[in-house]
Amino acid sequence: MPELAGFWLLTLLLQTPLVLILLFNEATIITPLERAVTIVMAVFILFEDVAGYFATRALVHSQVNKFHLQQFTNIELIDNVEDDDSVDSELRYSRHPHVA
């Protein structure tokens, strides 16, 4: 996940402003072909910004849900272990199969 967020931030903070400067800076003299290619590249980068935002957002929500479910699973496991000694011995042996 950090790779996706890093990629998205680099695109958003570096590529997007540079492409927009190339596209809208009237002081530079560029050929019509170069302007057309820059427009296509700007469209792709803007699409990448939007898609990257939603992909990162969905991934973060998924990771948060996994974290919360893991916490609830551990709480139930702790409650069961405190109530029943046989569960404690089963958990100890299931976690460490080499323990005799």
Secondary structure, DSSP 8 states (H G I E B T S, - for coil): -HHHHHHHHHIIIIIHHHHHHHHH-TTS---HHHHHHHHHHHHHHHHHHHHHHHHHHHHHHHHHHHHHHHHHHHHHHHHHHHH-HHHHHHHHHHH-TT--
